[in-house]
Amino acid sequence: MKKQNFQLTNDHIKDEFLKTLHKNREEPKSKLKLSWSNWGFGMEKLEESFKRLKSADINYVELHGNHYGPDLGYNIKETKDLLEYYNMQVSGVCGMFSKDNDLASNRPVNRQRAIDYIKRELEFTEAIGGSYLLVVPGAVGRPNAYDDMEFERSVETLYSLADLFEKHNVRAAIEPVRSAEVSFNHTVEDTLKYISAVNHPAINHINGDIYHMQSEENHIGQAVLNAGSKLCNLHLADSNRGPLGEGAIDIDTIIMALYILQYNEKNNFVTPEPLGPGGDPYPAMHAKPNNEKLNHLVQQTAKYFRAREEQVLSMI
């Protein structure tokens, strides 16, 4: 039987993976860094989140960017104390962009809120040792465009902050999001164009998300390769936006693509963010935690990802 097109791409990625790693004739010295995006845990105390992640042997966390005002969000000292106590590190901070703090808004007051929000998160990210701040060019939960100038407004607004990213030594990780949730910047190609338009060395990285890639890209593994060295974080969820292993995502090919990029040898992360199906996922950040469900999400995903990584590397 003739293979389907996606299978042919899978085969090509597998061949490149084997070529890349057979050069060394041994298993890589470092594996992919597994983190977790905690904003999907809802209104849970940070210590409870750390306990859950440590129980699954996850030592990195992508923290909820919850500094929505000067008196809101995680306290720096308390966060650092918990990180030290639980021997955890921060991979980065997940910036949250709604209509209220929209880089592309046609209301200047909302663009100013986005600027102020990013300034607070940059200070926090640097203080707690995070390496990137996730940025969405247009509001999540707003799939309809304001007008035909939102790309330009977003670029202009983020450029005004670029020197601050450099000052705080934080990578701006631009995330492409599916068209059901945002009005523009849906693919890796879109994001490369956006980064080029900002045209500043500090705005030069990508936060991928395989759930969004499933909707918008021709092939997830190829999209990872297309992001190349700009990819610094990759959100993970299965095809149903649930825990890995309970859907139809081909995680093996994605792992191979990351190793082709030598992603494991850099300060880069794979970060599960299983939020469940639906449109706007942001209400999850305000939800009451369901410990049994959240424990299952973490344990199932961590075990499955590590098992599949071992299977992939066993081909060497």
C-alpha positions as CSV (number, residue, x, y, z in Angstrom):
1,M,0.0,0.0,0.0
2,K,1.3,3.5,-0.9
3,K,2.1,5.6,2.1
4,Q,0.1,8.7,3.0
5,N,1.8,12.1,2.7
6,F,2.2,12.5,6.5
7,Q,3.8,9.1,6.7
8,L,6.3,10.1,4.1
9,T,7.2,13.1,6.1
10,N,7.4,11.0,9.2
11,D,9.9,8.7,7.4
12,H,12.0,11.6,6.3
13,I,12.2,12.9,9.9
14,K,13.1,9.5,11.2
15,D,15.9,9.1,8.6
16,E,17.3,12.5,9.6
17,F,17.0,11.6,13.3
18,L,19.0,8.4,12.8
19,K,21.6,10.2,10.7
20,T,22.1,12.9,13.3
21,L,22.5,10.6,16.3
22,H,24.3,7.8,14.6
23,K,27.3,10.1,14.2
24,N,28.0,9.7,17.9
25,R,27.2,6.0,18.1
26,E,25.9,6.5,21.7
27,E,22.8,7.8,23.5
28,P,22.8,11.6,24.0
29,K,24.4,12.7,27.2
30,S,21.4,14.9,28.0
31,K,17.7,14.3,27.4
32,L,14.9,16.8,26.8
33,K,14.1,19.1,29.7
34,L,10.6,18.4,30.8
35,S,8.8,21.3,32.4
36,W,5.1,22.0,33.2
37,S,2.9,25.0,32.6
38,N,1.0,25.5,35.9
39,W,-1.6,28.0,35.0
40,G,-4.0,25.2,34.0
41,F,-4.0,24.2,37.7
42,G,-6.3,27.0,38.4
43,M,-6.6,28.8,41.8
44,E,-4.1,26.5,43.5
45,K,-1.4,27.5,45.9
46,L,2.0,27.3,44.3
47,E,3.4,24.9,46.9
48,E,0.6,22.4,46.1
49,S,1.6,22.7,42.4
50,F,5.3,22.0,43.2
51,K,4.4,19.0,45.3
52,R,2.4,17.5,42.4
53,L,5.2,18.1,39.9
54,K,7.9,16.7,42.2
55,S,5.8,13.6,42.7
56,A,6.2,13.0,38.9
57,D,9.9,13.8,39.0
58,I,9.4,17.1,37.1
59,N,12.0,19.6,38.2
60,Y,11.1,22.6,35.9
61,V,8.0,24.7,35.9
62,E,6.6,27.3,33.6
63,L,4.9,29.7,35.9
64,H,1.6,31.5,35.3
65,G,2.3,35.1,34.4
66,N,-0.3,36.3,36.9
67,H,1.0,39.8,37.6
68,Y,-2.1,41.5,36.1
69,G,-1.6,44.5,38.4
70,P,1.1,45.8,40.7
71,D,-0.6,44.2,43.7
72,L,-1.3,40.8,42.0
73,G,0.6,37.7,41.2
74,Y,3.3,35.5,42.8
75,N,5.6,37.2,45.3
76,I,9.2,37.0,44.3
77,K,10.7,36.0,47.7
78,E,8.0,33.4,48.4
79,T,8.5,31.9,45.0
80,K,12.2,31.7,45.3
81,D,11.9,30.2,48.8
82,L,9.6,27.5,47.4
83,L,11.8,26.8,44.4
84,E,14.8,26.3,46.7
85,Y,12.8,24.1,49.2
86,Y,11.5,21.8,46.4
87,N,14.7,22.0,44.4
88,M,12.9,23.2,41.3
89,Q,13.8,25.7,38.6
90,V,11.7,28.0,36.5
91,S,11.9,27.3,32.7
92,G,10.0,30.5,31.9
93,V,6.8,32.4,32.5
94,C,3.6,32.0,30.5
95,G,2.4,35.4,29.5
96,M,-1.3,35.7,29.4
97,F,-2.9,38.1,26.9
98,S,-6.6,38.8,26.8
99,K,-8.6,41.7,25.4
100,D,-7.7,43.6,28.5
101,N,-3.9,43.6,27.7
102,D,-3.8,43.1,24.0
103,L,-0.7,44.1,22.1
104,A,-2.8,44.5,18.9
105,S,-5.7,46.4,20.5
106,N,-7.3,49.3,18.7
107,R,-7.8,50.8,22.2
108,P,-4.6,52.5,23.4
109,V,-5.5,51.9,27.0
110,N,-5.4,48.2,26.4
111,R,-2.0,48.3,24.6
112,Q,-0.7,50.3,27.6
113,R,-1.9,47.6,29.9
114,A,0.0,45.1,27.8
115,I,3.1,47.2,28.1
116,D,2.8,47.5,31.9
117,Y,2.0,43.8,32.2
118,I,5.1,42.7,30.2
119,K,7.3,45.1,32.3
120,R,6.1,43.4,35.5
121,E,6.6,39.9,34.1
122,L,10.1,40.7,32.9
123,E,11.1,41.8,36.3
124,F,9.6,38.7,37.8
125,T,11.0,36.3,35.2
126,E,14.5,37.6,35.7
127,A,14.2,37.6,39.5
128,I,13.2,33.9,39.7
129,G,15.6,32.7,37.1
130,G,13.3,32.1,34.1
131,S,14.8,32.1,30.7
132,Y,11.8,33.2,28.5
133,L,8.5,35.0,28.6
134,L,5.8,33.7,26.4
135,V,4.2,36.5,24.3
136,V,1.0,36.2,22.2
137,P,0.8,39.0,19.6
138,G,-3.0,39.2,19.7
139,A,-5.5,38.4,22.5
140,V,-6.4,34.8,23.2
141,G,-10.2,34.3,23.0
142,R,-10.5,37.0,20.3
143,P,-10.6,35.1,16.9
144,N,-12.1,38.1,15.0
145,A,-9.8,40.9,13.8
146,Y,-10.4,44.5,15.0
147,D,-9.3,45.8,11.6
148,D,-6.4,45.5,9.1
149,M,-3.8,47.2,11.3
150,E,-3.6,44.9,14.3
151,F,-0.4,43.2,13.1
152,E,1.3,46.6,12.8
153,R,0.1,47.8,16.2
154,S,1.3,44.6,17.8
155,V,4.7,44.8,16.2
156,E,5.1,48.5,17.2
157,T,4.0,47.8,20.8
158,L,6.3,44.8,21.3
159,Y,9.3,46.7,19.7
160,S,8.9,49.4,22.3
161,L,9.7,46.7,24.9
162,A,12.5,45.0,23.1
163,D,15.3,46.7,24.9
164,L,13.8,45.6,28.2
165,F,13.8,42.0,27.2
166,E,17.5,42.5,26.5
167,K,18.1,44.3,29.8
168,H,16.5,41.5,31.8
169,N,18.2,38.8,29.8
170,V,14.8,37.1,29.0
171,R,13.9,35.6,25.7
172,A,10.7,36.8,24.1
173,A,9.0,33.5,23.1
174,I,6.4,34.4,20.5
175,E,3.6,31.8,20.3
176,P,1.5,31.0,17.2
177,V,-2.0,30.0,18.3
178,R,-4.8,28.4,16.3
179,S,-7.3,30.5,14.5
180,A,-10.2,29.4,16.7
181,E,-8.6,31.4,19.5
182,V,-6.7,34.4,18.0
183,S,-7.2,36.6,15.0
184,F,-3.6,36.4,13.6
185,N,-0.2,34.7,14.0
186,H,-1.3,31.1,13.6
187,T,1.7,29.2,12.3
188,V,5.5,29.0,12.6
189,E,5.8,30.8,9.3
190,D,3.5,33.6,10.6
191,T,5.7,33.9,13.7
192,L,8.9,34.1,11.7
193,K,7.4,37.0,9.7
194,Y,6.3,38.7,13.0
195,I,9.8,38.3,14.5
196,S,11.3,39.7,11.3
197,A,8.9,42.7,11.4
198,V,9.8,43.5,15.0
199,N,13.4,43.4,13.8
200,H,15.2,43.4,17.2
201,P,17.7,40.8,18.4
202,A,15.9,40.4,21.7
203,I,12.7,39.4,20.0
204,N,13.9,36.2,18.3
205,H,12.4,33.1,19.8
206,I,9.3,30.9,19.4
207,N,7.1,29.1,21.8
208,G,5.5,26.3,19.9
209,D,2.4,24.3,20.9
210,I,1.6,21.0,19.3
211,Y,-2.1,21.3,19.9
212,H,-2.2,24.5,17.9
213,M,0.1,23.0,15.3
214,Q,-2.3,20.1,14.8
215,S,-4.9,22.7,13.6
216,E,-2.7,25.0,11.6
217,E,0.4,23.2,10.3
218,N,0.7,20.7,7.5
219,H,2.8,18.4,9.7
220,I,3.7,19.0,13.4
221,G,7.2,17.5,13.2
222,Q,8.1,19.5,10.1
223,A,6.8,22.7,11.8
224,V,9.1,22.0,14.7
225,L,12.0,21.7,12.3
226,N,10.9,24.9,10.5
227,A,11.1,26.8,13.8
228,G,14.7,25.6,14.1
229,S,17.0,27.3,16.5
230,K,14.5,29.9,17.4
231,L,12.3,27.3,19.2
232,C,13.0,27.6,23.0
233,N,9.8,26.0,24.4
234,L,7.3,23.6,23.1
235,H,3.9,23.1,24.8
236,L,2.6,19.6,24.8
237,A,-0.9,18.1,24.8
238,D,-2.5,15.2,23.0
239,S,-4.9,15.6,20.1
240,N,-7.8,16.0,22.5
241,R,-5.8,18.6,24.5
242,G,-5.6,16.0,27.2
243,P,-2.7,14.1,28.7
244,L,-0.2,12.6,26.4
245,G,-1.0,9.0,25.5
246,E,-4.8,9.5,25.6
247,G,-5.2,10.8,22.1
248,A,-3.7,10.4,18.6
249,I,-0.7,12.7,18.6
250,D,2.5,11.1,17.1
251,I,4.8,12.2,19.9
252,D,7.7,10.0,18.7
253,T,8.1,12.0,15.5
254,I,8.0,15.2,17.5
255,I,10.7,13.9,19.8
256,M,12.8,12.9,16.8
257,A,12.5,16.4,15.3
258,L,13.6,18.0,18.6
259,Y,16.7,15.8,18.7
260,I,17.5,16.7,15.1
261,L,17.6,20.3,16.3
262,Q,19.9,19.2,19.2
263,Y,17.2,20.8,21.3
264,N,18.3,18.6,24.3
265,E,21.7,20.3,24.4
266,K,20.4,23.8,24.9
267,N,18.5,25.8,27.5
268,N,15.2,24.7,25.9
269,F,12.1,23.0,27.3
270,V,9.2,20.7,26.5
271,T,6.3,21.8,28.6
272,P,2.9,20.0,28.9
273,E,-0.1,22.2,28.9
274,P,-3.1,19.8,28.7
275,L,-6.1,22.2,29.0
276,G,-8.9,20.1,27.6
277,P,-11.0,20.7,24.5
278,G,-13.0,23.8,23.7
279,G,-12.6,27.4,22.5
280,D,-11.1,30.0,24.9
281,P,-9.0,28.1,27.5
282,Y,-8.3,31.1,29.7
283,P,-11.2,30.4,32.2
284,A,-9.1,27.4,33.4
285,M,-6.7,29.8,35.3
286,H,-9.6,30.8,37.6
287,A,-11.0,27.3,38.1
288,K,-11.2,25.4,41.4
289,P,-8.5,22.7,41.4
290,N,-9.6,19.1,40.9
291,N,-6.7,17.2,42.6
292,E,-7.5,13.8,41.2
293,K,-7.8,15.1,37.7
294,L,-4.7,17.2,37.9
295,N,-2.6,14.4,39.4
296,H,-3.7,12.1,36.5
297,L,-2.8,14.8,33.9
298,V,0.7,15.1,35.4
299,Q,1.5,11.5,36.1
300,Q,0.1,10.1,32.8
301,T,1.9,12.8,30.7
302,A,5.2,12.6,32.4
303,K,5.4,8.8,32.4
304,Y,4.2,8.6,28.8
305,F,6.6,11.2,27.5
306,R,9.6,9.7,29.2
307,A,8.6,6.2,28.0
308,R,8.3,7.4,24.4
309,E,11.6,9.3,24.6
310,E,13.3,6.1,25.8
311,Q,11.7,4.2,22.9
312,V,12.9,6.8,20.3
313,L,16.4,6.8,21.7
314,S,16.5,2.9,21.7
315,M,16.7,3.1,17.9
316,I,20.2,4.4,18.1
